[in-house]
């Protein structure tokens, strides 16, 4: 029975460790059932706290990203206005598609920068754990 509990805890940890690599600040709690003669008890343990990762960007990069986000925000405000004005559904759907494409384009650009800077720097420093982070990121992109 104890062996099953240990195996169960390892499965929980394996599920959460990919989250651990991409989450800013987190606590993971594992709840383990303990069988006794009289009742089932639980042990709750805090596993880890992780530092927040940061990416330094120059002012030009920040400005470019902010400008694109502002354009996307403007597109969304325009769609909201279209809905308030009872515009034709097809026109609204076309604008929603445009917003979706804008967000995808921005995501792809940011992903490319991430690969050339953050990921390559970490790999050069010998931190191959970023490969797991990258795999997790690609899985999210492909959902």
Backbone as a chain_set.jsonl record, in Angstrom:
{"seq": "XXXXXXXXXXXXXXXXXXXXXXXXXXXXXXXXXXXXXXXXXXXXXXXXXXXXXXXXXXXXXXXXXXXXXXXXXXXXXXXXXXXXXXXXXXXXXXXXXXXXXXXXXXXXXXXXXXXXXXXXXXXXXXXXXXXXXXXXXXXXXXX", "coords": {"N": [[0.821, -1.204, 0.0], [1.903, 1.28, 0.808], [3.823, 1.525, -1.126], [2.229, 1.976, -3.387], [1.209, 4.506, -2.719], [3.531, 6.062, -2.81], [4.187, 5.772, -5.521], [1.904, 6.999, -6.605], [2.294, 9.635, -5.671], [4.615, 10.289, -7.1], [3.615, 10.28, -9.691], [1.865, 12.48, -9.525], [3.754, 14.497, -9.049], [5.22, 14.367, -11.462], [3.277, 15.255, -13.24], [2.991, 17.884, -12.423], [5.529, 19.042, -12.591], [6.17, 20.069, -15.106], [4.539, 22.28, -15.177], [5.738, 23.636, -13.134], [8.08, 24.589, -14.242], [7.292, 26.649, -15.849], [5.765, 28.44, -14.461], [5.363, 31.487, -12.667], [5.43, 32.234, -9.706], [4.861, 29.71, -7.423], [3.221, 27.221, -5.495], [3.23, 23.837, -4.877], [1.013, 21.491, -3.787], [0.872, 18.359, -2.384], [-1.407, 15.91, -1.741], [-1.624, 13.268, 0.29], [-3.149, 10.239, 0.844], [-3.384, 8.523, 3.911], [-3.55, 5.429, 5.252], [-4.899, 4.281, 8.205], [-5.57, 2.399, 11.236], [-7.986, 3.365, 12.122], [-8.976, 5.547, 10.587], [-8.867, 7.471, 7.527], [-6.247, 9.605, 6.921], [-4.675, 12.722, 5.938], [-1.741, 13.99, 4.458], [-0.381, 17.048, 3.85], [1.87, 18.633, 1.831], [4.179, 21.196, 1.071], [5.875, 21.555, -1.846], [7.714, 23.128, -3.438], [9.041, 26.381, -4.131], [9.384, 28.642, -6.729], [11.615, 30.845, -8.491], [10.732, 33.866, -10.187], [10.894, 34.097, -13.658], [12.544, 36.347, -15.857], [12.648, 38.491, -18.735], [14.826, 40.571, -20.257], [14.255, 43.351, -22.234], [15.09, 45.562, -24.894], [14.417, 49.095, -25.344], [13.363, 49.608, -27.916], [12.309, 47.11, -28.687], [10.34, 46.758, -26.709], [8.707, 48.933, -27.333], [7.853, 48.268, -29.931], [6.417, 45.85, -29.433], [4.448, 46.815, -27.689], [3.157, 48.684, -29.343], [2.014, 46.972, -31.268], [0.296, 45.494, -29.629], [-1.377, 47.574, -28.82], [-2.624, 48.15, -31.263], [-4.049, 45.778, -31.644], [-5.72, 45.922, -29.439], [-7.196, 48.168, -30.205], [-8.511, 47.105, -32.43], [-10.182, 45.28, -31.138], [-11.746, 47.007, -29.585], [-13.06, 48.221, -31.699], [-14.586, 46.089, -32.663], [-16.25, 45.674, -30.491], [-17.724, 48.039, -30.622], [-18.993, 47.619, -33.056], [-20.719, 45.547, -32.36], [-22.33, 46.846, -30.487], [-23.59, 48.576, -32.226], [-25.226, 46.914, -33.614], [-24.247, 45.584, -35.907], [-23.838, 43.583, -38.898], [-23.496, 40.069, -38.549], [-21.591, 38.612, -40.071], [-19.716, 40.588, -40.803], [-18.666, 41.225, -38.303], [-17.56, 38.768, -37.588], [-15.532, 38.557, -39.509], [-13.864, 40.617, -38.666], [-13.164, 39.624, -36.162], [-11.662, 37.424, -36.948], [-9.536, 38.784, -38.099], [-8.406, 39.929, -35.795], [-7.654, 37.601, -34.456], [-5.692, 36.641, -36.243], [-3.841, 38.703, -36.013], [-3.035, 38.425, -33.348], [-1.907, 35.862, -33.467], [0.224, 36.366, -35.216], [1.757, 38.169, -33.695], [2.346, 36.469, -31.548], [3.899, 34.524, -32.861], [6.094, 36.076, -33.639], [7.107, 36.821, -31.143], [7.707, 34.301, -30.142], [9.752, 33.522, -31.911], [11.742, 35.397, -31.235], [12.102, 34.618, -28.584], [13.184, 32.052, -28.926], [15.64, 32.637, -30.219], [16.909, 34.193, -28.307], [16.351, 33.845, -25.305], [16.065, 30.957, -25.056], [18.302, 29.973, -26.563], [20.397, 31.204, -25.136], [20.118, 29.988, -22.597], [20.62, 27.304, -23.247], [23.265, 27.494, -24.146], [24.436, 28.056, -21.706], [24.262, 25.633, -20.56], [21.877, 24.806, -19.494], [19.705, 22.573, -19.965], [17.123, 22.085, -19.289], [15.397, 23.895, -20.34], [14.522, 22.873, -22.684], [12.443, 21.115, -22.072], [10.638, 23.039, -21.206], [10.227, 24.371, -23.599], [9.085, 22.353, -25.19], [6.687, 21.998, -23.803], [5.593, 24.508, -24.292], [5.258, 24.428, -27.115], [3.345, 22.403, -27.241], [1.172, 23.702, -26.091], [0.731, 25.702, -27.999], [-0.164, 24.167, -30.103], [-2.706, 23.308, -29.488]], "CA": [[0.0, 0.0, 0.0], [2.796, 2.431, 0.868], [4.448, 1.605, -2.439], [1.246, 2.611, -4.261], [1.157, 5.924, -2.363], [4.746, 6.688, -3.338], [4.011, 5.809, -6.965], [0.885, 8.014, -6.851], [2.929, 10.939, -5.473], [5.54, 10.531, -8.21], [2.787, 10.643, -10.842], [1.426, 13.852, -9.296], [4.903, 15.374, -9.255], [5.54, 14.408, -12.886], [2.275, 16.093, -13.898], [3.146, 19.279, -12.042], [6.848, 19.625, -12.778], [6.187, 20.889, -16.315], [3.948, 23.549, -14.762], [6.71, 24.286, -12.276], [9.107, 25.242, -15.033], [6.767, 27.788, -16.588], [4.954, 29.276, -13.586], [6.156, 32.513, -12.005], [5.559, 31.831, -8.31], [3.863, 28.681, -7.227], [3.38, 26.197, -4.478], [2.535, 22.611, -5.247], [0.643, 20.727, -2.603], [0.541, 16.969, -2.652], [-2.256, 15.365, -0.692], [-1.383, 11.833, 0.32], [-3.988, 9.524, 1.806], [-2.66, 7.613, 4.79], [-4.485, 4.484, 5.856], [-4.609, 3.883, 9.582], [-6.557, 1.435, 11.736], [-9.268, 3.975, 12.431], [-9.512, 6.458, 9.587], [-7.93, 7.916, 6.493], [-5.741, 10.948, 7.163], [-4.006, 13.323, 4.789], [-0.543, 14.807, 4.665], [-0.268, 18.076, 2.821], [3.231, 19.142, 1.881], [4.568, 22.17, 0.075], [7.025, 20.966, -2.516], [8.736, 23.998, -3.972], [8.724, 27.724, -4.585], [10.319, 28.914, -7.808], [11.814, 32.245, -8.812], [10.071, 34.38, -11.381], [11.808, 34.332, -14.773], [12.399, 37.666, -16.472], [13.314, 38.711, -20.016], [15.183, 41.978, -20.481], [14.038, 43.796, -23.614], [15.492, 46.953, -25.094], [13.276, 50.008, -25.495], [12.756, 49.427, -29.247], [11.498, 45.889, -28.662], [9.161, 47.05, -25.886], [7.843, 49.85, -28.081], [7.252, 47.513, -31.033], [5.409, 44.94, -28.873], [3.364, 47.638, -27.146], [2.4, 49.231, -30.476], [1.188, 45.901, -31.852], [-0.787, 45.214, -28.672], [-2.32, 48.694, -28.893], [-3.417, 47.957, -32.479], [-4.99, 44.678, -31.37], [-6.71, 46.474, -28.515], [-8.062, 49.025, -31.016], [-9.377, 46.223, -33.219], [-11.198, 44.715, -30.24], [-12.695, 48.087, -29.29], [-13.882, 48.384, -32.896], [-15.553, 44.985, -32.698], [-17.243, 45.965, -29.447], [-18.586, 49.095, -31.152], [-19.826, 46.989, -34.085], [-21.777, 44.795, -31.672], [-23.251, 47.831, -29.92], [-24.33, 49.181, -33.334], [-25.996, 45.844, -34.254], [-23.713, 45.318, -37.248], [-24.067, 42.259, -39.459], [-22.637, 39.044, -37.931], [-20.48, 38.278, -40.966], [-18.712, 41.646, -40.688], [-18.027, 41.073, -36.989], [-16.723, 37.559, -37.641], [-14.336, 38.881, -40.295], [-12.985, 41.41, -37.801], [-12.626, 38.71, -35.145], [-10.607, 36.662, -37.613], [-8.389, 39.689, -38.231], [-7.779, 40.012, -34.467], [-7.002, 36.311, -34.217], [-4.469, 36.609, -37.049], [-2.898, 39.658, -35.428], [-2.493, 37.815, -32.127], [-1.022, 34.769, -33.892], [1.427, 36.966, -35.776], [2.531, 38.676, -32.557], [2.84, 35.291, -30.82], [4.984, 33.925, -33.635], [7.257, 36.955, -33.555], [7.644, 36.702, -29.789], [8.285, 32.961, -30.059], [11.029, 33.554, -32.631], [12.684, 36.133, -30.387], [12.351, 33.761, -27.418], [14.095, 30.979, -29.337], [16.971, 33.176, -30.526], [17.54, 34.843, -27.149], [16.213, 33.138, -24.021], [16.347, 29.519, -25.158], [19.689, 29.739, -26.977], [21.278, 31.585, -24.022], [20.058, 28.951, -21.563], [21.299, 26.099, -23.744], [24.704, 27.79, -24.11], [24.863, 27.985, -20.3], [24.15, 24.248, -20.13], [20.565, 24.56, -18.894], [18.895, 21.857, -20.959], [15.732, 22.018, -18.825], [14.561, 24.767, -21.169], [13.954, 22.055, -23.756], [11.13, 20.692, -21.564], [9.8, 24.238, -21.227], [9.904, 24.626, -25.002], [8.144, 21.308, -25.607], [5.406, 22.357, -23.194], [5.094, 25.676, -25.015], [4.766, 23.986, -28.422], [2.093, 21.664, -27.038], [0.114, 24.692, -25.874], [0.475, 26.357, -29.276], [-0.815, 23.248, -31.03], [-4.034, 22.892, -29.007]], "C": [[0.859, 1.26, 0.0], [3.485, 2.632, -0.481], [3.503, 2.281, -3.444], [1.139, 4.103, -3.987], [2.37, 6.662, -2.923], [4.633, 6.819, -4.858], [3.002, 6.89, -7.356], [1.49, 9.412, -6.72], [3.886, 11.278, -6.613], [4.765, 10.91, -9.468], [2.29, 12.071, -10.72], [2.579, 14.802, -9.584], [5.247, 15.481, -10.739], [4.538, 15.259, -13.663], [2.534, 17.562, -13.631], [4.512, 19.861, -12.357], [6.957, 20.418, -14.079], [5.559, 22.255, -16.033], [4.961, 24.34, -13.953], [7.735, 25.066, -13.071], [8.597, 26.492, -15.723], [5.97, 28.754, -15.717], [5.843, 30.256, -12.855], [6.433, 32.143, -10.549], [4.49, 30.785, -8.059], [4.22, 27.832, -6.013], [2.619, 24.988, -4.966], [2.242, 21.858, -3.967], [0.281, 19.319, -3.029], [-0.26, 16.461, -1.468], [-2.137, 13.848, -0.77], [-2.332, 11.17, 1.302], [-3.14, 8.554, 2.622], [-3.697, 6.705, 5.449], [-4.015, 4.145, 7.265], [-5.674, 2.875, 10.002], [-7.935, 2.053, 11.881], [-9.832, 4.846, 11.318], [-8.447, 6.745, 8.525], [-7.538, 9.35, 6.828], [-5.068, 11.471, 5.912], [-2.782, 14.101, 5.237], [-0.498, 15.802, 3.518], [1.14, 18.652, 2.928], [3.465, 20.136, 0.756], [5.859, 21.673, -0.548], [8.079, 22.001, -2.849], [8.187, 25.392, -4.22], [9.799, 28.097, -5.597], [10.432, 30.403, -8.069], [11.105, 32.614, -10.105], [11.126, 34.634, -12.459], [11.51, 35.686, -15.4], [13.125, 37.675, -17.815], [13.568, 40.199, -20.167], [15.004, 42.293, -21.959], [14.529, 45.229, -23.735], [14.246, 47.797, -25.373], [12.591, 49.856, -26.854], [11.853, 48.207, -29.285], [10.221, 46.108, -27.857], [8.168, 47.918, -26.651], [7.119, 49.117, -29.209], [6.142, 46.59, -30.526], [4.197, 45.714, -28.361], [2.511, 48.221, -28.266], [1.487, 48.176, -31.103], [0.028, 45.547, -30.928], [-1.832, 46.326, -28.685], [-3.209, 48.589, -30.133], [-4.468, 46.869, -32.28], [-6.099, 45.157, -30.447], [-7.698, 47.375, -29.265], [-9.014, 48.207, -31.874], [-10.505, 45.672, -32.349], [-12.217, 45.775, -29.846], [-13.621, 48.332, -30.482], [-14.942, 47.305, -33.004], [-16.65, 45.212, -31.663], [-18.234, 47.026, -29.944], [-19.525, 48.535, -32.23], [-20.986, 46.235, -33.455], [-22.81, 45.758, -31.097], [-24.115, 48.479, -30.993], [-25.157, 48.162, -34.122], [-25.549, 45.581, -35.696], [-23.931, 43.863, -37.627], [-23.027, 41.265, -38.921], [-21.409, 38.729, -38.777], [-19.348, 39.306, -40.856], [-17.942, 41.539, -39.366], [-17.098, 39.87, -36.994], [-15.447, 37.794, -38.44], [-13.354, 39.685, -39.449], [-12.383, 40.561, -36.68], [-11.499, 37.854, -35.716], [-9.349, 37.51, -37.776], [-7.653, 39.828, -36.895], [-7.02, 38.727, -34.157], [-5.689, 36.209, -34.995], [-3.408, 37.561, -36.505], [-2.24, 39.075, -34.181], [-1.541, 36.681, -32.484], [0.293, 35.31, -34.43], [2.341, 37.49, -34.665], [3.126, 37.516, -31.761], [4.016, 34.646, -31.549], [6.252, 34.769, -33.577], [7.917, 36.849, -32.182], [8.294, 35.34, -29.582], [9.647, 32.916, -30.744], [12.103, 34.265, -31.802], [13.077, 35.294, -29.177], [13.348, 32.658, -27.76], [15.514, 31.496, -29.547], [17.668, 33.788, -29.312], [17.492, 33.941, -25.916], [16.646, 31.677, -24.116], [17.803, 29.266, -25.539], [20.675, 30.117, -25.873], [21.297, 30.52, -22.935], [20.776, 27.676, -22.002], [22.811, 26.3, -23.746], [25.266, 27.707, -22.693], [24.751, 26.576, -19.744], [22.838, 23.899, -19.467], [19.662, 23.897, -19.924], [17.453, 21.661, -20.507], [14.819, 22.903, -19.663], [13.956, 24.004, -22.338], [12.58, 21.544, -23.332], [10.145, 21.855, -21.582], [9.324, 24.525, -22.647], [8.91, 23.607, -25.541], [6.751, 21.606, -25.069], [4.771, 23.54, -23.923], [4.538, 25.29, -26.375], [3.466, 23.205, -28.289], [0.927, 22.625, -26.824], [-0.256, 25.393, -27.17], [-0.332, 25.477, -30.202], [-2.174, 22.76, -30.551], [-5.105, 23.525, -29.84]], "O": [[0.571, 2.206, -0.733], [3.702, 3.761, -0.919], [3.952, 3.08, -4.266], [0.993, 4.891, -4.922], [2.238, 7.766, -3.451], [4.951, 7.87, -5.415], [3.217, 7.617, -8.326], [1.235, 10.279, -7.555], [3.957, 12.429, -7.043], [5.208, 11.768, -10.232], [2.289, 12.808, -11.706], [2.404, 15.8, -10.282], [5.536, 16.575, -11.226], [4.907, 15.912, -14.638], [2.323, 18.4, -14.508], [4.648, 21.084, -12.39], [7.757, 21.351, -14.157], [5.992, 23.267, -16.584], [5.039, 25.564, -14.067], [8.211, 26.105, -12.614], [9.399, 27.324, -16.146], [5.539, 29.798, -16.206], [6.956, 29.91, -12.461], [7.557, 31.776, -10.205], [3.336, 30.965, -8.447], [5.372, 27.757, -5.587], [1.481, 25.106, -5.42], [3.14, 21.621, -3.158], [-0.528, 19.122, -3.936], [0.173, 16.575, -0.322], [-2.505, 13.232, -1.77], [-2.322, 11.508, 2.485], [-2.286, 7.853, 2.08], [-4.61, 7.179, 6.125], [-2.862, 3.768, 7.473], [-6.567, 2.54, 9.224], [-8.944, 1.356, 11.776], [-11.047, 4.881, 11.122], [-7.298, 6.316, 8.627], [-8.402, 10.21, 7.0], [-4.91, 10.741, 4.933], [-2.796, 14.781, 6.264], [-0.57, 15.42, 2.35], [1.55, 19.105, 3.997], [3.006, 19.94, -0.369], [6.83, 21.402, 0.159], [9.255, 21.772, -2.563], [6.997, 25.558, -4.488], [10.987, 27.891, -5.351], [9.465, 31.144, -7.892], [10.909, 31.782, -10.991], [12.129, 35.303, -12.208], [10.357, 36.113, -15.462], [14.101, 36.949, -18.005], [12.63, 40.995, -20.2], [15.532, 41.595, -22.824], [14.403, 46.019, -22.799], [13.161, 47.265, -25.607], [11.367, 49.963, -26.94], [10.759, 48.255, -29.847], [9.141, 45.691, -28.277], [6.961, 47.681, -26.626], [5.923, 49.317, -29.42], [5.057, 46.543, -31.106], [3.056, 45.307, -28.579], [1.285, 48.253, -28.162], [0.332, 48.454, -31.426], [-1.092, 45.325, -31.388], [-3.028, 46.06, -28.574], [-4.399, 48.897, -30.075], [-5.62, 47.014, -32.689], [-7.271, 44.837, -30.648], [-8.898, 47.347, -28.99], [-10.182, 48.564, -32.031], [-11.654, 45.608, -32.786], [-13.413, 45.492, -29.776], [-14.807, 48.614, -30.312], [-16.076, 47.582, -33.394], [-17.828, 44.971, -31.927], [-19.438, 46.916, -29.711], [-20.692, 48.919, -32.312], [-22.108, 46.28, -33.959], [-24.014, 45.524, -31.201], [-25.242, 48.888, -30.717], [-25.721, 48.489, -35.166], [-26.375, 45.383, -36.587], [-24.18, 43.018, -36.767], [-21.838, 41.575, -38.846], [-20.307, 38.594, -38.246], [-18.172, 38.944, -40.821], [-16.728, 41.738, -39.323], [-15.985, 39.934, -36.472], [-14.389, 37.278, -38.078], [-12.146, 39.457, -39.512], [-11.23, 40.758, -36.296], [-10.502, 37.596, -35.042], [-8.233, 37.016, -37.611], [-6.423, 39.843, -36.863], [-5.893, 38.759, -33.662], [-4.686, 35.741, -34.458], [-2.216, 37.255, -36.534], [-1.033, 39.216, -33.984], [-0.481, 36.548, -31.872], [1.358, 34.771, -34.131], [3.553, 37.277, -34.697], [4.284, 37.577, -31.348], [5.009, 34.268, -30.927], [7.356, 34.233, -33.479], [9.142, 36.794, -32.078], [9.324, 35.241, -28.916], [10.591, 32.334, -30.211], [13.231, 33.785, -31.688], [14.245, 35.262, -28.79], [14.25, 32.366, -26.976], [16.478, 30.869, -29.108], [18.894, 33.891, -29.295], [18.502, 33.346, -25.54], [17.49, 31.22, -23.346], [18.471, 28.44, -24.917], [21.681, 29.432, -25.686], [22.358, 30.183, -22.409], [21.464, 27.044, -21.201], [23.559, 25.39, -23.392], [26.423, 27.335, -22.497], [25.102, 26.336, -18.589], [22.693, 22.801, -18.928], [18.944, 24.571, -20.663], [16.639, 21.127, -21.26], [13.607, 22.692, -19.696], [12.969, 24.454, -22.922], [11.648, 21.539, -24.136], [8.975, 21.688, -21.926], [8.165, 24.876, -22.866], [7.989, 23.968, -26.273], [5.759, 21.483, -25.786], [3.56, 23.567, -24.143], [3.469, 25.761, -26.762], [2.578, 23.331, -29.132], [-0.176, 22.39, -27.318], [-1.433, 25.653, -27.418], [-1.111, 25.983, -31.01], [-2.745, 21.862, -31.17], [-6.291, 23.3, -29.596]]}, "num_chains": 1, "name": "protein.A"}
